Amino acid sequence: MENDEAVTIGVIGGSGLYQLFEAGTADELDVPTPFGPTSSPISIGTMAGRRVAFLTRHGREHSVAPHRINHRANVWALRSLGVRAIVSSSAVGGLHPDYAPGTFVVTDQLIDRTWGRADTFFEDDVQHLSFADPFDPTLRRAAIEAVSGLDVPFRPTGTCVVIQGPRFSTRAESVWLRQAGGHTVNMTMTPEVPLAAELGIATVNLSFVTDADAGLAPTEDEAAAAAAAAASGPDVDDAGAVVTHALVMERLARANEVIVRAIGEIVAAIPADFTPRELVPTSASASIMQAQSTGATAGATAMQAQPATSTAGATA
């Protein structure tokens, strides 16, 4: 990389977000990790005046299924580059009438229903992550302030139920998840968020509601909320449609410009002196990076090295 400025902010792009910078304007790195390859090369560019490392969670061709994502490699690679704060984007289904298609959510709580995923770095050392509040409060305040200034339907809190995938929920499961307290449903927030916390990286999540999960028959209130979101949000129609992958991707494509702009506003709002919470001992996090280091930063292959600018432009 030609620019030696520290890269302390990472962006993990969810479904539909496969490029953050204009083509040919970012440094692109392949970062080797002790856990295998990352989902995609890492692009490093400038967004809102800040150096940002960008990685797409499902790969650039959406070729990595939710249950096959190598979250440990993704998080370890970002930390090896110096990242201490992650802004993640997610496509979610809406379980509650207040979280209609077209709504943006700054998630504050998680319910983990996944299984069989590598969900900790501490295989040989007993460390109990303090995880009552999964998302960093300082980053959440910055995100709420940033997104509330945009003219989009917005919820400053929300509980996301993370399911195993890759299939979508049945109607009965959607009702059950809603009764359990879920507002949205997703397949990837765990173990990504706790793994980042184990390495001393704070996370804030911006979710975009693409559908009413499993096409639950809307109540009158739900229908009204969906109609309002369709009228004022990024062109979401047929809000009660049964969820399909094609439907999700279509709506994400229509909302992409707004999603990137919102991420840029959040990046700009992160305090320059931000320090993550210590949810496991710093020495334990450092031991993971030191003991398992393979010289990732030094061995990263620079594929491009040009001045980088964000596609979010001046508004970011």
Sine and cosine of phi, psi and omega as CSV:
sin_phi,cos_phi,sin_psi,cos_psi,sin_omega,cos_omega
0.00,0.00,0.70,-0.71,-0.01,-1.00
-0.97,0.23,-0.52,0.85,-0.02,-1.00
-1.00,-0.03,0.85,-0.53,-0.07,-1.00
-1.00,-0.01,0.04,1.00,0.02,-1.00
-0.86,0.50,0.67,-0.75,-0.04,-1.00
-0.88,0.48,0.61,-0.79,0.07,-1.00
-0.98,-0.22,0.99,-0.13,-0.06,-1.00
-0.97,-0.26,-0.14,0.99,-0.01,-1.00
-0.90,-0.45,0.76,-0.65,0.08,-1.00
-0.89,-0.45,0.52,-0.85,0.13,-0.99
-0.84,-0.53,0.82,-0.58,0.10,-0.99
-0.96,-0.29,0.90,-0.43,-0.04,-1.00
-1.00,0.05,0.77,-0.64,0.04,-1.00
-1.00,0.06,-0.28,-0.96,0.00,-1.00
-0.78,0.62,0.73,-0.69,0.05,-1.00
1.00,0.01,-0.27,0.96,-0.01,-1.00
-0.92,-0.40,0.99,-0.11,-0.10,-0.99
-0.91,-0.41,-0.12,0.99,0.04,-1.00
-0.53,-0.85,0.75,-0.67,-0.02,-1.00
-0.94,-0.34,-0.46,0.89,-0.06,-1.00
-0.91,-0.40,0.41,-0.91,0.04,-1.00
-0.88,0.47,0.58,-0.81,-0.03,-1.00
-0.83,0.56,0.74,-0.67,0.07,-1.00
0.99,0.14,0.16,0.99,-0.05,-1.00
-0.91,-0.42,0.07,1.00,-0.07,-1.00
-0.88,-0.48,0.50,-0.87,0.21,-0.98
-0.97,0.26,0.72,-0.69,-0.06,-1.00
-0.86,-0.51,0.80,-0.60,-0.11,-0.99
-0.84,-0.54,0.67,-0.75,0.26,-0.97
-0.99,-0.17,0.93,-0.37,-0.07,-1.00
-0.97,-0.24,0.93,-0.37,0.07,-1.00
-0.94,0.35,0.58,-0.82,0.01,-1.00
-0.71,-0.71,0.32,-0.95,0.05,-1.00
-0.93,0.36,-0.15,0.99,-0.10,-0.99
-0.94,-0.34,0.18,0.98,-0.01,-1.00
0.98,-0.19,-0.17,-0.98,-0.09,-1.00
-0.97,0.26,0.46,-0.89,0.12,-0.99
-0.98,0.22,0.22,-0.98,-0.03,-1.00
-0.89,0.46,-0.50,0.87,0.01,-1.00
-0.41,-0.91,0.26,-0.97,0.21,-0.98
-0.85,0.53,0.37,-0.93,0.02,-1.00
-0.98,-0.18,0.81,-0.58,0.04,-1.00
-0.99,-0.14,0.71,-0.71,0.02,-1.00
-0.86,-0.50,0.86,-0.51,-0.03,-1.00
-0.54,-0.84,-0.20,-0.98,-0.02,-1.00
-0.94,-0.35,0.78,-0.63,0.04,-1.00
-0.70,-0.71,0.81,-0.59,-0.01,-1.00
0.81,0.58,0.57,0.82,0.02,-1.00
0.98,0.22,0.14,0.99,-0.03,-1.00
-0.88,-0.48,0.58,-0.81,0.11,-0.99
-0.97,0.25,0.79,-0.61,-0.12,-0.99
-0.75,-0.66,0.68,-0.73,0.12,-0.99
-0.98,-0.20,0.80,-0.59,-0.07,-1.00
-0.89,-0.46,0.74,-0.68,0.03,-1.00
-0.70,-0.71,0.68,-0.73,0.03,-1.00
-0.99,-0.13,0.80,-0.60,-0.20,-0.98
-0.89,0.45,-0.63,0.77,-0.07,-1.00
-0.99,-0.16,0.15,0.99,-0.10,-0.99
1.00,0.10,0.37,-0.93,-0.13,-0.99
-0.94,0.34,-0.31,0.95,0.04,-1.00
-0.95,-0.31,0.29,0.96,-0.09,-1.00
0.76,0.65,0.80,0.61,-0.10,-1.00
-0.97,-0.23,-0.06,1.00,-0.03,-1.00
-0.94,-0.35,0.91,-0.42,-0.01,-1.00
-0.93,0.37,0.40,-0.92,-0.07,-1.00
-0.81,0.59,-0.67,0.74,-0.06,-1.00
-0.98,0.18,-0.08,1.00,-0.02,-1.00
-0.94,-0.35,0.07,1.00,-0.01,-1.00
-0.92,0.39,0.73,-0.69,0.01,-1.00
-1.00,0.02,0.97,0.25,-0.09,-1.00
-0.88,0.47,-0.60,0.80,-0.01,-1.00
-0.89,0.46,-0.67,0.74,0.03,-1.00
-0.90,0.43,-0.70,0.71,-0.03,-1.00
-0.87,0.50,-0.75,0.66,-0.05,-1.00
-0.94,0.35,-0.69,0.72,-0.01,-1.00
-0.87,0.49,-0.67,0.74,-0.01,-1.00
-0.88,0.47,-0.70,0.72,0.01,-1.00
-0.90,0.44,-0.67,0.74,0.01,-1.00
-0.91,0.41,-0.57,0.82,0.00,-1.00
-0.91,0.42,-0.38,0.92,0.03,-1.00
-1.00,0.03,-0.11,0.99,0.03,-1.00
0.95,-0.31,0.04,1.00,-0.06,-1.00
-0.92,0.40,0.73,-0.68,0.05,-1.00
-0.84,-0.54,-0.17,0.99,0.03,-1.00
-0.66,-0.75,0.77,-0.64,0.02,-1.00
-0.91,-0.42,0.76,-0.65,0.21,-0.98
-0.97,-0.24,0.91,-0.41,-0.02,-1.00
-0.95,-0.32,0.59,-0.81,0.10,-0.99
-0.94,-0.35,0.56,-0.83,-0.04,-1.00
-0.59,-0.81,0.61,-0.80,0.22,-0.97
-1.00,-0.02,0.75,-0.66,-0.04,-1.00
-0.72,-0.69,0.41,-0.91,0.16,-0.99
-1.00,-0.05,0.51,-0.86,0.01,-1.00
-1.00,-0.05,0.81,-0.59,0.02,-1.00
-0.99,-0.17,-0.24,0.97,-0.16,-0.99
-0.80,-0.60,0.55,-0.83,-0.04,-1.00
-0.87,0.49,-0.40,0.92,0.02,-1.00
-0.99,0.17,-0.07,1.00,-0.03,-1.00
-0.85,-0.53,0.91,0.42,-0.08,-1.00
-0.99,0.17,0.35,-0.94,0.08,-1.00
-0.79,0.61,0.69,-0.73,-0.05,-1.00
0.99,-0.13,-0.06,1.00,-0.03,-1.00
-1.00,-0.02,0.66,-0.75,0.14,-0.99
-1.00,-0.08,0.60,-0.80,-0.06,-1.00
-0.71,-0.70,0.75,-0.66,0.20,-0.98
-0.99,-0.11,0.99,-0.11,-0.13,-0.99
-0.88,0.47,0.64,-0.77,0.04,-1.00
-0.85,-0.53,-0.28,0.96,-0.01,-1.00
-0.65,-0.76,0.40,-0.92,0.00,-1.00
-0.77,-0.64,0.55,-0.83,0.23,-0.97
-0.83,-0.56,0.89,-0.45,-0.12,-0.99
-1.00,-0.05,0.91,-0.42,0.06,-1.00
-0.90,-0.44,0.34,0.94,0.03,-1.00
-1.00,0.08,0.20,-0.98,0.04,-1.00
-0.46,-0.89,0.47,-0.88,0.12,-0.99
0.97,0.25,0.14,0.99,-0.01,-1.00
-1.00,-0.09,0.53,-0.85,0.07,-1.00
-0.94,0.33,0.97,-0.24,-0.20,-0.98
-0.90,-0.43,0.25,0.97,0.09,-1.00
-0.47,-0.88,0.47,-0.88,0.13,-0.99
-1.00,0.03,-0.27,0.96,-0.15,-0.99
-1.00,-0.10,0.97,0.23,0.01,-1.00
-0.99,0.16,-0.52,0.85,-0.08,-1.00
-0.89,-0.45,0.17,0.99,-0.02,-1.00
-0.65,-0.76,0.76,-0.65,-0.03,-1.00
-0.99,0.14,0.93,-0.37,0.08,-1.00
-0.72,-0.69,0.77,-0.64,-0.02,-1.00
-0.95,-0.31,0.96,-0.29,-0.05,-1.00
-0.93,0.38,0.78,-0.62,0.12,-0.99
-0.98,0.19,0.92,-0.38,-0.23,-0.97
-0.73,-0.69,0.40,0.92,-0.02,-1.00
-0.85,0.52,-0.65,0.76,0.04,-1.00
-0.88,-0.47,1.00,-0.07,-0.18,-0.98
-0.88,0.47,-0.57,0.82,-0.10,-0.99
-0.98,-0.21,0.64,-0.77,-0.12,-0.99
-0.90,0.44,0.80,-0.60,-0.04,-1.00
-0.88,0.48,-0.63,0.77,0.00,-1.00
-0.91,0.42,-0.70,0.71,0.02,-1.00
-0.92,0.40,-0.60,0.80,0.02,-1.00
-0.90,0.43,-0.67,0.74,0.03,-1.00
-0.88,0.48,-0.67,0.74,0.02,-1.00
-0.90,0.44,-0.66,0.75,-0.02,-1.00
-0.92,0.38,-0.67,0.74,0.00,-1.00
-0.88,0.47,-0.70,0.72,0.02,-1.00
-0.90,0.44,-0.65,0.76,-0.04,-1.00
-0.92,0.38,-0.74,0.67,-0.09,-1.00
-0.96,0.27,-0.53,0.85,0.00,-1.00
-0.91,0.42,-0.32,0.95,0.04,-1.00
-0.99,0.12,-0.12,0.99,0.03,-1.00
-1.00,-0.05,0.47,-0.88,-0.03,-1.00
-1.00,0.03,0.93,0.36,-0.02,-1.00
-0.66,-0.75,0.47,-0.88,0.14,-0.99
-0.86,0.50,0.70,-0.71,-0.22,-0.98
-0.49,-0.87,0.67,-0.74,0.11,-0.99
-0.84,-0.55,0.82,-0.57,-0.06,-1.00
-0.98,0.20,-0.15,0.99,0.05,-1.00
-0.63,-0.78,0.30,-0.95,0.07,-1.00
0.06,-1.00,0.65,-0.76,0.08,-1.00
-0.99,-0.12,0.85,-0.53,0.00,-1.00
-0.98,-0.22,0.79,-0.61,0.12,-0.99
-1.00,-0.02,0.83,-0.55,-0.03,-1.00
-0.99,-0.17,0.91,-0.41,-0.01,-1.00
-0.98,-0.19,0.23,-0.97,-0.12,-0.99
-0.94,0.35,-0.64,0.77,-0.09,-1.00
0.92,0.38,-0.05,-1.00,0.02,1.00
-0.99,0.16,-0.08,1.00,0.02,-1.00
-0.96,0.26,0.38,-0.93,0.11,-0.99
-0.99,0.10,0.21,-0.98,-0.06,-1.00
-0.95,0.31,0.43,-0.90,0.22,-0.97
-0.98,0.22,0.23,-0.97,0.05,-1.00
-0.87,0.49,-0.67,0.75,-0.01,-1.00
-0.89,0.46,-0.66,0.75,0.03,-1.00
-0.90,0.44,-0.64,0.77,0.01,-1.00
-0.88,0.48,-0.69,0.72,0.04,-1.00
-0.88,0.47,-0.68,0.73,-0.01,-1.00
-0.89,0.45,-0.70,0.72,-0.01,-1.00
-0.90,0.43,-0.60,0.80,0.05,-1.00
-0.91,0.41,-0.68,0.73,0.01,-1.00
-0.91,0.42,-0.44,0.90,0.03,-1.00
-0.98,0.22,-0.09,1.00,0.04,-1.00
0.95,-0.31,0.09,1.00,-0.01,-1.00
-0.98,0.21,0.62,-0.79,0.11,-0.99
-0.97,-0.22,-0.55,0.84,0.01,-1.00
-0.69,-0.73,0.23,-0.97,0.02,-1.00
-0.69,-0.72,0.60,-0.80,-0.15,-0.99
-0.46,-0.89,0.18,-0.98,-0.02,-1.00
-0.87,-0.49,0.04,1.00,-0.20,-0.98
-0.70,-0.71,-0.12,0.99,-0.08,-1.00
-0.92,0.39,-0.45,0.89,0.15,-0.99
-0.89,-0.46,0.65,-0.76,0.17,0.99
-1.00,-0.05,0.27,0.96,-0.08,-1.00
-0.84,0.55,-0.75,0.66,-0.09,-1.00
-0.93,0.38,-0.76,0.65,0.04,-1.00
-0.91,0.42,-0.56,0.83,0.04,-1.00
-0.89,0.45,-0.68,0.73,0.05,-1.00
-0.87,0.49,-0.68,0.73,-0.01,-1.00
-0.89,0.46,-0.60,0.80,0.02,-1.00
-0.89,0.46,-0.49,0.87,0.01,-1.00
-0.99,-0.12,0.23,0.97,0.05,-1.00
0.97,0.23,0.46,0.89,0.06,-1.00
-0.94,-0.33,0.79,-0.62,0.06,-1.00
-1.00,0.07,0.49,-0.87,-0.02,-1.00
-0.77,-0.63,0.61,-0.80,0.24,-0.97
-0.78,-0.63,0.65,-0.76,-0.07,-1.00
-0.89,-0.45,0.73,-0.68,0.14,-0.99
-0.93,-0.37,0.91,-0.41,0.00,-1.00
-0.97,-0.25,0.51,-0.86,0.11,-0.99
-0.86,-0.52,0.84,-0.54,-0.03,-1.00
-0.98,0.19,0.90,-0.44,-0.06,-1.00
-1.00,-0.10,-0.35,0.94,-0.14,-0.99
-0.33,-0.94,0.31,-0.95,0.21,-0.98
-1.00,0.06,0.94,-0.33,-0.22,-0.98
-0.79,0.62,0.75,-0.67,0.04,-1.00
0.88,0.47,0.24,0.97,0.05,-1.00
0.88,0.47,0.64,0.77,0.02,-1.00
-0.82,0.58,0.71,-0.70,0.03,-1.00
-0.86,0.51,0.88,-0.47,-0.10,-1.00
-0.96,0.29,0.60,-0.80,0.19,-0.98
-0.96,0.26,0.07,-1.00,0.04,-1.00
-0.87,0.49,-0.66,0.75,0.02,-1.00
-0.90,0.43,-0.67,0.75,0.01,-1.00
-0.90,0.43,-0.67,0.74,0.01,-1.00
-0.89,0.46,-0.65,0.76,0.01,-1.00
-0.91,0.41,-0.67,0.74,0.01,-1.00
-0.90,0.43,-0.65,0.76,0.00,-1.00
-0.91,0.42,-0.64,0.77,0.01,-1.00
-0.90,0.43,-0.65,0.76,0.02,-1.00
-0.90,0.43,-0.67,0.74,0.01,-1.00
-0.90,0.43,-0.63,0.78,-0.01,-1.00
-0.91,0.40,-0.56,0.83,-0.03,-1.00
-0.97,0.25,-0.57,0.82,-0.13,-0.99
-0.95,-0.32,-0.22,0.97,-0.07,-1.00
-0.99,-0.10,-0.24,-0.97,-0.06,-1.00
-0.97,0.25,0.86,0.52,0.17,-0.99
0.86,0.52,0.84,0.54,0.08,-1.00
-0.98,-0.22,0.86,-0.51,0.01,-1.00
-0.86,-0.52,0.09,-1.00,0.04,-1.00
0.76,0.65,0.78,0.63,-0.18,-0.98
-0.89,0.45,-0.38,0.93,-0.03,-1.00
-1.00,-0.05,0.18,0.98,-0.05,-1.00
-0.91,0.42,0.52,-0.85,0.07,-1.00
-0.90,0.43,0.72,-0.70,-0.09,-1.00
-0.95,0.33,0.73,-0.69,0.14,-0.99
-0.69,-0.73,0.32,-0.95,0.03,-1.00
-0.89,0.46,-0.63,0.77,0.00,-1.00
-0.89,0.46,-0.65,0.76,0.01,-1.00
-0.89,0.45,-0.71,0.71,0.00,-1.00
-0.87,0.50,-0.74,0.67,-0.06,-1.00
-0.92,0.39,-0.58,0.82,0.03,-1.00
-0.89,0.45,-0.71,0.71,-0.02,-1.00
-0.94,0.34,-0.58,0.81,0.06,-1.00
-0.90,0.43,-0.64,0.77,0.01,-1.00
-0.88,0.48,-0.64,0.76,-0.01,-1.00
-0.93,0.36,-0.49,0.87,-0.06,-1.00
-1.00,-0.08,-0.01,1.00,-0.17,-0.99
-0.83,0.55,-0.71,0.71,-0.05,-1.00
-0.87,0.49,-0.66,0.75,0.00,-1.00
-0.94,0.35,-0.63,0.78,0.01,-1.00
-0.88,0.48,-0.72,0.69,0.00,-1.00
-0.90,0.44,-0.64,0.77,0.02,-1.00
-0.90,0.44,-0.66,0.75,0.02,-1.00
-0.90,0.44,-0.67,0.74,0.04,-1.00
-0.88,0.48,-0.67,0.74,0.03,-1.00
-0.88,0.48,-0.64,0.76,0.03,-1.00
-0.91,0.42,-0.61,0.79,0.02,-1.00
-0.92,0.38,-0.71,0.70,0.03,-1.00
-0.84,0.55,-0.69,0.72,-0.01,-1.00
-0.90,0.45,-0.48,0.88,-0.08,-1.00
-1.00,0.06,-0.17,0.99,0.00,-1.00
-0.93,0.36,0.81,-0.59,-0.02,-1.00
-0.85,0.53,0.64,-0.77,-0.02,-1.00
-0.88,0.47,-0.49,0.87,-0.03,-1.00
-0.98,-0.19,0.40,0.91,-0.06,-1.00
-0.86,0.51,0.70,-0.71,0.07,-1.00
-0.78,-0.63,0.80,-0.60,-0.02,-1.00
-0.92,0.39,0.37,-0.93,0.14,-0.99
-0.93,0.37,0.42,-0.91,0.08,-1.00
-0.99,-0.16,0.99,-0.12,-0.07,-1.00
-1.00,-0.10,-0.31,0.95,0.29,-0.96
-0.73,-0.68,0.34,-0.94,-0.01,-1.00
-0.82,0.58,0.69,-0.72,0.01,-1.00
-0.82,0.57,-0.60,0.80,-0.01,-1.00
-0.90,0.44,-0.56,0.83,0.02,-1.00
-0.93,0.36,-0.68,0.74,0.04,-1.00
-0.88,0.47,-0.70,0.72,-0.01,-1.00
-0.89,0.46,-0.58,0.81,-0.03,-1.00
-0.91,0.42,-0.56,0.83,0.04,-1.00
-0.90,0.43,-0.70,0.71,-0.02,-1.00
-0.93,0.36,-0.61,0.79,-0.06,-1.00
-0.98,0.22,-0.73,0.68,-0.09,-1.00
-0.93,0.36,-0.52,0.86,-0.09,-1.00
-0.95,-0.31,0.16,0.99,-0.03,-1.00
-0.92,0.40,0.68,-0.73,0.09,-1.00
-0.88,-0.48,0.43,0.90,-0.03,-1.00
0.93,0.36,0.63,0.78,-0.11,-0.99
-0.86,0.52,-0.72,0.70,-0.04,-1.00
-0.92,0.40,-0.71,0.71,-0.01,-1.00
-0.93,0.37,-0.51,0.86,-0.07,-1.00
-1.00,-0.04,-0.04,1.00,0.00,-1.00
-0.88,0.48,0.69,-0.73,-0.04,-1.00
-1.00,-0.07,0.90,-0.43,0.04,-1.00
-0.98,0.21,0.90,-0.44,-0.03,-1.00
-1.00,-0.08,-0.46,0.89,0.07,-1.00
-0.60,-0.80,0.48,-0.88,0.05,-1.00
-0.53,-0.85,1.00,0.06,0.00,-1.00
-0.71,-0.71,0.35,-0.94,0.07,-1.00
-0.82,0.57,0.72,-0.69,-0.13,-0.99
-0.94,-0.34,0.66,-0.75,0.08,-1.00
-0.69,-0.72,0.46,-0.89,-0.05,-1.00
-1.00,0.07,0.52,-0.86,0.10,-0.99
-0.93,0.36,-0.21,0.98,0.03,-1.00
-0.95,0.31,-0.28,0.96,0.10,-1.00
0.93,0.38,-0.43,-0.90,-0.12,-0.99
-0.91,0.41,-0.47,0.88,-0.05,-1.00
-0.95,0.32,-0.32,0.95,0.01,-1.00
-0.99,0.17,0.00,0.00,0.00,0.00
